[in-house]
Amino acid sequence: MKKRFIHLTNYSVQKKAPNYVKNTGSPNNDEEEEDDETASKWDLYSLKNKWRELGINVEDVFTKVKDLIIKTILSVESTLASNYNRA
């Protein structure tokens, strides 16, 4: 906890770089979607669109991600419960 910035993501650092390119292609923006692929960080909307363009089943991917999250939480459930009960 003493190293407050140890968990900064690459994006947290990158967004201050002089060559950073903002993504303006999300549906909440009035600007064109052309720069989605050149942006330094894609939003989820742009990523899903690209996956669909590549023929990737987005719904299947997210179903598998949700399943993985559930299994991960279940794998530590007893440890979390034990620690919670000790507090």
Buried (B, 14 or more C-beta within 10 A) or exposed (E): EEEEEEEEEEEEEEEEEEEEEEBBBBEEEEEEBEBBEEBBBBBEBBEBBBEEEEEEEBEEEEEEEEEEEEEEEEEEEEEEEEEEEEE
